[in-house]
Amino acid sequence: MSGLFEQSARPLAERLRPEKLEDVVGQRHLLAPGRPLRVMVDRDRLKSMILWGPPGVGKTTIARLLARESKADFIPFSAVMSGIKEIKAVMAEAETNFRYGRRTVVFVDEIHRFNKAQQDAFLPYVERGDIVLIGATTENPSFEINSALLSRAKVFTLRALAIPELTELILRGLRESAALFSPEVPEMIAHFVNGDARNALNLVEMAAAVAAGAEITPETLEGVLERRMLLYDKSGEEHYNLISALHKSVRSSDPDAALYWLARMLEAGEDRLYLARRLVRMAIEDIGLADPRAVEQAIACQQTVHFLGEPEGDQALAQITIYLAVAPKSDAAYQALKAAQDAARHRLAEPVPMQLRNAPTRLMKDIGYGAGYQHAHQQPDAVVGMKCLPEGLDGTQFYHPSNRGLEAKIRERLDDWKKRRDSSTTSSS
């Protein structure tokens, strides 16, 4: 009787944890026959790996099953709770197992939370084959895992579960909970959890408890969760994925997509001033002189957000997002600075031409400082033929204005000035 009680008292997600790889919902690109992880098990060639994917997609479950089906001891390890001392103790146990011909899978959850020294502590054991290391992370391994460890472990990317996969799992959970439910409930939950199987089953369990034997309805779900659970971590990769999507939608002149990604970040509780700063950057980087008012509007938005706060300031963010998305685009000024910086870094640092030097003393004037300087305001249309670049860069053009927005007129003006200067140089020679 007590065993039955203990089973029912376990969380639903734990009770439904698969016993075989083929029972895992989702990740068929890795687990289906002929796919990488299935092949490893079938050929008995389990290797160290990093399982990278969002929360609740089966990283821990897959690691356990890989160890079980490879007949290896499984030692779970939490990067949050453990340090060098614990790592050495686990490695000593693994070494003993290896001497007796037993393989050990060391599973490190949230491996990205280990610092460099902690990650390096695994290296000799992985290299000697004392252990098979399986690390799980929600963060991009390229940034969070040491290159030495990364070179010895294959990275497998796990995907968020699709709606049909989640719906299948949710139906299992509802049946396991013996819950009554409206037909639309499974798919509603699937849409609610953004690909996270663990959250889906937790929500099933909460809804069943709230319903208390009655039918689970859409209204029941709304009572369980007041707002949509968004897959978002302000310090994690998804934060950068979403801001990248917003920036690239603005750059692509797609106001609807830009508003959607902005809304996703607002709903997730993103810092409004961070969003304002990024929108100012977009105005400078992607609109530039095609519409110089864009940066003025972006700064006005930043001031509005700072002055009004939430939620009133959110409308200012939406307004500038639309403005930037529909504005003419040019990164000519951005590229011009990069080209000038490249020249400054990699070309010979030539002296400032004499005609551009100031001559505050008699001596400096006598040795040629300022000689040949032409004052622009004393020339027709303020255009002079004087050269302002060092000799080695003479004729170099860093800024190439586009033919969009105001830059089309700027291009015409620069072309006209070039003709005048060339004419002036020819006539003087």
Legacy VTK file of the C-alpha trace (Angstrom):
# vtk DataFile Version 3.0
C-alpha trace
ASCII
DATASET POLYDATA
POINTS 429 float
0.000 0.000 0.000
2.819 2.406 0.935
4.539 1.686 -2.386
1.384 2.685 -4.286
1.136 5.892 -2.252
4.793 6.726 -2.898
4.257 6.207 -6.653
1.214 8.495 -6.804
2.956 11.108 -4.647
5.803 11.495 -7.151
5.490 14.471 -9.544
3.668 13.682 -12.774
6.749 14.534 -14.878
8.737 11.947 -12.895
6.032 9.272 -13.154
5.925 9.684 -16.936
9.701 9.674 -17.417
10.386 7.246 -20.327
12.003 3.869 -19.668
13.395 3.441 -23.203
14.836 5.790 -25.812
12.041 4.976 -28.241
9.504 6.232 -25.683
11.013 9.726 -25.593
8.646 12.304 -27.077
10.404 14.529 -29.601
14.096 14.710 -30.600
13.586 12.218 -33.423
16.420 13.923 -35.343
18.755 12.415 -32.733
16.931 9.324 -31.470
15.200 7.752 -34.482
16.820 4.624 -36.009
19.942 5.607 -37.907
20.202 8.964 -36.141
23.317 9.928 -34.112
22.396 9.049 -30.508
20.559 5.879 -31.516
23.568 4.772 -33.556
25.916 5.394 -30.604
23.846 3.075 -28.423
23.302 0.433 -31.096
27.053 0.255 -31.802
27.961 0.492 -28.115
30.134 3.536 -28.773
28.870 6.085 -26.307
31.086 9.200 -26.352
31.286 12.371 -24.283
28.772 14.957 -25.415
27.022 18.221 -24.653
23.221 18.242 -24.895
22.237 21.804 -25.721
18.621 22.883 -25.749
15.901 24.895 -24.028
14.435 23.815 -20.685
12.104 20.827 -20.492
13.058 19.050 -23.730
14.465 15.856 -22.210
18.189 16.431 -21.660
18.320 14.647 -18.300
16.010 11.859 -19.448
18.059 11.190 -22.584
21.308 11.133 -20.585
19.864 8.567 -18.156
18.587 6.369 -20.968
21.884 6.537 -22.877
23.677 5.314 -19.760
21.085 2.587 -19.081
21.053 1.243 -22.634
24.873 1.330 -22.729
24.967 -0.613 -19.419
26.979 2.145 -17.732
26.762 3.486 -14.193
25.002 6.851 -14.109
26.289 9.534 -11.739
24.222 12.762 -11.805
26.043 15.906 -10.902
24.730 19.438 -10.395
26.914 22.336 -11.481
24.906 24.552 -9.152
25.614 22.499 -6.025
29.104 21.117 -6.668
32.720 22.277 -6.731
36.226 20.915 -7.359
36.119 18.751 -4.214
32.924 16.996 -5.337
34.286 16.574 -8.865
37.407 14.806 -7.578
35.330 12.476 -5.383
33.132 11.498 -8.342
36.184 11.009 -10.568
37.783 8.715 -7.994
34.637 6.564 -8.026
34.674 6.509 -11.819
38.344 5.459 -11.896
37.538 2.524 -9.607
34.659 1.495 -11.864
36.957 1.691 -14.897
39.488 -0.665 -13.274
36.722 -3.207 -12.758
35.590 -2.910 -16.354
32.493 -0.808 -15.679
31.764 2.336 -17.623
30.584 5.480 -15.891
28.448 8.207 -17.358
28.903 11.425 -15.415
25.949 13.700 -16.130
26.499 17.377 -15.331
23.313 19.413 -15.318
23.747 23.112 -16.145
27.409 22.567 -17.019
27.621 26.188 -18.198
27.534 27.234 -14.533
30.950 25.655 -13.912
33.888 28.037 -14.130
36.982 27.291 -16.238
38.875 25.517 -13.423
35.892 23.281 -12.656
35.407 22.395 -16.310
39.140 21.710 -16.709
38.973 19.241 -13.814
37.068 16.832 -16.065
39.578 16.945 -18.935
42.106 14.256 -17.916
39.344 11.760 -17.094
37.577 12.385 -20.394
40.873 12.084 -22.309
41.801 8.766 -20.619
38.328 7.381 -21.148
37.683 6.933 -17.419
34.298 8.553 -17.882
31.761 9.441 -20.518
30.848 13.035 -19.760
27.362 14.218 -20.699
26.802 17.887 -20.015
23.414 19.574 -20.261
23.085 23.267 -20.960
20.496 25.799 -22.017
23.267 28.210 -23.066
25.251 28.296 -26.299
28.251 25.965 -25.720
30.408 28.124 -27.986
30.330 30.838 -25.326
29.919 28.876 -22.097
32.041 25.722 -22.440
35.851 25.749 -22.452
37.296 25.138 -25.902
39.469 22.281 -24.570
36.458 20.451 -23.170
34.317 21.350 -26.173
36.871 19.806 -28.543
36.532 16.478 -26.713
32.744 16.392 -26.611
30.244 16.264 -29.454
27.511 18.907 -29.236
23.955 17.747 -29.944
21.220 20.352 -30.268
17.837 19.445 -28.798
14.729 21.201 -30.057
11.721 22.584 -28.264
8.844 20.136 -28.620
6.372 20.826 -31.404
2.657 21.268 -30.678
1.699 17.702 -31.812
4.492 16.205 -29.681
3.458 18.226 -26.649
-0.203 17.352 -27.178
0.675 13.643 -27.187
2.592 14.037 -23.917
-0.158 16.123 -22.325
-2.747 13.462 -23.179
-0.562 10.888 -21.421
-0.407 13.175 -18.383
-4.150 13.768 -18.314
-4.816 10.016 -18.500
-2.223 9.307 -15.797
-3.933 11.907 -13.593
-7.366 10.362 -14.338
-8.535 13.886 -15.115
-11.667 14.910 -17.001
-10.980 17.607 -19.561
-12.539 19.595 -22.390
-11.393 18.505 -25.875
-9.570 21.787 -26.505
-7.524 21.643 -23.280
-4.543 19.495 -24.443
-3.710 21.753 -27.374
-4.291 24.882 -25.276
-1.711 23.674 -22.783
0.664 22.801 -25.628
0.475 26.367 -26.946
0.851 27.698 -23.431
4.270 26.247 -22.556
6.516 27.155 -25.498
7.903 23.682 -26.168
8.680 22.843 -22.513
7.496 19.305 -21.680
8.206 19.650 -17.961
6.108 22.801 -17.722
3.351 21.102 -19.696
3.119 18.193 -17.241
3.402 20.513 -14.235
0.511 22.525 -15.641
-1.543 19.344 -16.151
-0.886 18.398 -12.525
-1.820 21.865 -11.236
-4.973 22.012 -13.352
-6.065 18.548 -12.179
-5.549 19.589 -8.551
-7.530 22.831 -9.025
-10.360 21.008 -10.839
-10.517 18.483 -7.964
-12.345 15.828 -9.973
-14.372 18.233 -12.081
-13.691 18.820 -15.771
-10.612 20.850 -16.678
-11.811 23.710 -18.884
-10.117 26.676 -20.557
-11.336 28.768 -17.629
-9.563 26.373 -15.258
-6.286 26.944 -17.105
-6.691 30.704 -16.953
-7.116 30.423 -13.214
-3.965 28.317 -12.873
-1.772 30.740 -14.792
-2.500 34.438 -15.034
-0.039 35.043 -17.828
1.616 33.039 -20.546
4.846 31.317 -19.543
7.421 32.764 -21.921
10.654 31.011 -22.792
12.955 33.829 -21.806
16.007 34.481 -19.692
17.329 38.033 -19.611
20.897 36.789 -19.203
20.556 33.754 -21.459
20.717 32.976 -25.150
17.001 33.473 -25.810
17.370 37.103 -24.727
19.944 37.607 -27.489
17.908 35.601 -29.993
14.889 37.872 -29.481
16.773 41.161 -29.634
18.504 39.868 -32.769
15.101 39.068 -34.286
13.848 42.568 -33.436
16.941 44.254 -34.887
16.905 42.221 -38.103
13.164 42.764 -38.588
13.683 46.533 -38.330
16.626 46.313 -40.721
14.465 44.297 -43.134
11.729 46.998 -43.070
9.138 44.599 -41.631
7.155 46.597 -39.036
4.783 43.719 -38.196
7.586 41.290 -37.384
9.456 44.004 -35.483
6.364 44.744 -33.361
5.890 41.035 -32.637
9.443 40.559 -31.350
9.156 43.778 -29.364
5.917 42.504 -27.807
7.569 39.191 -26.919
10.289 41.016 -25.014
7.853 43.394 -23.331
5.669 40.490 -22.171
8.734 38.713 -20.813
9.522 41.712 -18.618
12.540 43.011 -20.534
14.163 46.190 -19.212
12.497 49.002 -21.183
15.600 51.197 -21.182
17.626 48.318 -22.622
15.131 48.148 -25.495
15.336 51.931 -25.945
19.137 51.774 -26.108
19.005 49.042 -28.727
16.523 51.014 -30.821
18.823 54.053 -30.700
21.588 51.809 -31.979
19.353 50.621 -34.851
18.628 54.241 -35.784
22.363 54.936 -36.052
23.483 51.646 -37.564
20.712 50.844 -40.041
18.985 54.117 -40.921
21.824 56.577 -40.505
21.846 59.578 -42.822
19.106 58.141 -45.018
16.847 59.676 -42.332
18.836 61.692 -39.760
15.637 62.303 -37.780
15.570 58.618 -36.845
18.183 59.021 -34.129
16.377 62.147 -32.857
13.152 60.152 -32.599
14.961 57.242 -30.923
16.494 59.541 -28.297
13.065 61.124 -27.757
11.695 57.605 -27.235
14.418 56.858 -24.670
13.547 60.036 -22.787
9.829 59.209 -22.941
10.368 55.702 -21.605
12.537 57.073 -18.798
9.965 59.796 -17.981
6.759 57.727 -18.166
7.924 54.269 -17.122
5.679 51.221 -17.574
3.248 50.648 -19.164
2.783 54.086 -20.751
6.333 54.178 -22.104
5.756 50.934 -23.996
3.755 52.839 -26.613
6.802 55.017 -27.289
8.846 51.860 -27.895
6.204 50.617 -30.315
6.098 53.953 -32.119
9.862 54.183 -32.659
9.971 50.516 -33.691
7.462 51.224 -36.468
9.254 54.469 -37.429
12.616 52.699 -37.777
11.118 49.757 -39.663
9.487 51.975 -42.304
12.363 54.485 -42.575
14.767 54.397 -45.563
17.779 52.267 -44.712
21.489 52.931 -44.998
24.508 51.607 -43.147
26.858 53.812 -45.192
27.951 55.899 -42.181
28.455 52.709 -40.129
30.585 51.153 -42.866
32.472 54.422 -43.391
33.609 54.483 -39.771
34.706 50.833 -39.957
36.739 51.563 -43.091
38.330 54.661 -41.530
39.150 52.735 -38.344
40.716 49.970 -40.398
42.917 52.536 -42.148
43.832 54.158 -38.816
44.806 50.799 -37.324
46.677 49.216 -40.211
48.112 52.045 -42.327
51.187 54.081 -41.559
50.288 56.912 -39.166
51.278 59.747 -41.490
51.792 63.262 -40.130
48.992 65.793 -40.365
49.412 67.787 -43.612
50.956 71.207 -43.064
47.931 73.080 -44.422
45.737 71.579 -41.696
48.040 72.373 -38.782
47.380 75.274 -36.484
50.180 77.839 -36.052
49.788 79.455 -32.619
53.449 80.616 -32.512
55.673 82.562 -34.889
58.158 79.693 -35.083
55.495 77.221 -36.156
54.249 79.620 -38.817
57.792 80.177 -40.100
58.405 76.456 -40.584
55.235 76.049 -42.628
52.432 75.225 -40.214
49.147 76.314 -41.829
50.760 77.165 -45.164
48.302 76.667 -48.024
45.228 76.510 -45.838
42.051 77.541 -47.661
39.200 78.851 -45.522
35.984 77.243 -46.799
33.752 80.181 -45.880
35.763 82.434 -48.141
35.101 80.247 -51.189
31.997 80.006 -53.410
29.521 77.517 -51.879
32.156 76.822 -49.165
33.896 74.288 -51.425
37.713 74.221 -51.499
40.202 72.198 -53.518
42.529 71.731 -50.537
43.470 68.147 -49.678
42.720 67.078 -46.101
43.913 63.446 -46.079
47.556 62.420 -45.637
49.435 61.819 -48.867
49.266 58.037 -48.536
45.460 58.143 -48.368
44.946 60.831 -50.990
41.761 60.162 -52.944
40.463 57.507 -50.525
36.689 57.454 -50.072
35.419 55.931 -46.834
31.828 57.155 -47.018
29.744 55.819 -49.897
26.205 57.195 -49.437
23.310 55.076 -50.607
20.676 56.262 -53.062
17.930 55.968 -50.414
16.241 58.745 -48.462
18.243 61.873 -47.722
21.467 60.093 -48.685
20.428 60.276 -52.335
20.763 64.080 -52.076
23.987 63.739 -50.085
25.394 61.568 -52.878
24.485 64.186 -55.472
26.124 66.918 -53.385
29.353 64.932 -52.880
29.517 64.097 -56.593
29.130 67.793 -57.423
31.816 68.794 -54.930
34.185 66.179 -56.353
33.747 67.589 -59.856
34.451 71.102 -58.587
37.554 70.010 -56.704
38.839 68.006 -59.667
38.226 71.043 -61.906
40.010 73.315 -59.428
43.010 70.965 -59.236
43.226 70.710 -63.053
43.035 74.472 -63.597
45.638 75.204 -60.901
48.064 72.702 -62.402
LINES 1 430
429 0 1 2 3 4 5 6 7 8 9 10 11 12 13 14 15 16 17 18 19 20 21 22 23 24 25 26 27 28 29 30 31 32 33 34 35 36 37 38 39 40 41 42 43 44 45 46 47 48 49 50 51 52 53 54 55 56 57 58 59 60 61 62 63 64 65 66 67 68 69 70 71 72 73 74 75 76 77 78 79 80 81 82 83 84 85 86 87 88 89 90 91 92 93 94 95 96 97 98 99 100 101 102 103 104 105 106 107 108 109 110 111 112 113 114 115 116 117 118 119 120 121 122 123 124 125 126 127 128 129 130 131 132 133 134 135 136 137 138 139 140 141 142 143 144 145 146 147 148 149 150 151 152 153 154 155 156 157 158 159 160 161 162 163 164 165 166 167 168 169 170 171 172 173 174 175 176 177 178 179 180 181 182 183 184 185 186 187 188 189 190 191 192 193 194 195 196 197 198 199 200 201 202 203 204 205 206 207 208 209 210 211 212 213 214 215 216 217 218 219 220 221 222 223 224 225 226 227 228 229 230 231 232 233 234 235 236 237 238 239 240 241 242 243 244 245 246 247 248 249 250 251 252 253 254 255 256 257 258 259 260 261 262 263 264 265 266 267 268 269 270 271 272 273 274 275 276 277 278 279 280 281 282 283 284 285 286 287 288 289 290 291 292 293 294 295 296 297 298 299 300 301 302 303 304 305 306 307 308 309 310 311 312 313 314 315 316 317 318 319 320 321 322 323 324 325 326 327 328 329 330 331 332 333 334 335 336 337 338 339 340 341 342 343 344 345 346 347 348 349 350 351 352 353 354 355 356 357 358 359 360 361 362 363 364 365 366 367 368 369 370 371 372 373 374 375 376 377 378 379 380 381 382 383 384 385 386 387 388 389 390 391 392 393 394 395 396 397 398 399 400 401 402 403 404 405 406 407 408 409 410 411 412 413 414 415 416 417 418 419 420 421 422 423 424 425 426 427 428
